[in-house]
Amino acid sequence: SGFYQWRNRIPSARSRQNDRLKQCIFKLFSEHNGMAGSPMITADLHDDPDFCNVSENRVARLMRKMGLKCKTLKKWVVTTDSKHNEPVAPNLLNRKFDVKIPNTVWVSDITYLKVGRHWYYLTVFIDLFSRSIVGWDLSRSLERHSVIRALKKAIMRRQPGRGLMIHSDRGVQYASQDFKKVLNTHGYIQSISRKGNCWDNAVAESFFHTLKTQLIYHIRLYNFREAERILFKYIEIYYNQRRKHSTNGWKTPAHCEQEWYNLKKVA
């Protein structure tokens, strides 16, 4: 009986590995602010040579034992002001969100953020190829100039060629003559969601969902500059560089694009 007591006191190799694995899972889960399920955690673990073969089922089982559950997303609130008399472009994108080449289709949307006692407005432009946020702007008012600033930042950053499609909802900012003038100057094509179809712009809506559930709902923003600083850290450092996407084969936007450009050089 002494032998069996001795044997049972020594943790098995599997048990020791599970202990290390649980530590890594908890660290990754915390880095994602509780907004990562077992598929994303598994993809992150595969970057570690010690856990490159760990299965998602094993990760999911350990997460259940640890009580780690991905936060659910709240229902979004529509901020679109589509009650205007400006002519709108047709829905050319037609929910074709699977794009094979960078800088061929961007989607854009606006959401509101509570900062102190005020509401501020965040505009983003997203490249459908990698889900990278290519341009964004925070504004104190829901105006067309903020959308144009975000677009110009994206253009300066990415230098896309003529023929780029830019899709958005039916908001008055996107239907404005000033916005259309920028598109026409650069030879870009405009696509607008159908009336009452938020799913036509689902990728942009999904980003705002993630941003709010993962970050905004858990912090208090006191002023405009602080909000800009926190958004910069989330978008530029975490979302574009760190957060893996299932649509990218569980790669980050930065990794997905770098891989594409590397393959292009070889070809």
Secondary structure, 3 states (H helix, E strand, C coil): CHHHHHHHHCCCHHHHHHHHHHHHHHHHHHHCCCCCCHHHHHHHHCCCHHHCCCCHHHHHHHHHHHCCCCCCCCCCCCCCCCCCCCCCCCCCCCCCCCCCCCCCEEEEEEEEEEECCEEEEEEEEEECCCCEEEEEEEECCCCHHHHHHHHHHHHHHHCCCCCCEEEECCCHHHHCHHHHHHHHHHCCEEEECCCCCHHHHHHHHHHHHHHHHHCHHHCCCCCHHHHHHHHHHHHHHHHCCCCCEHHHCCECHHHHHHHHHHHHHHC
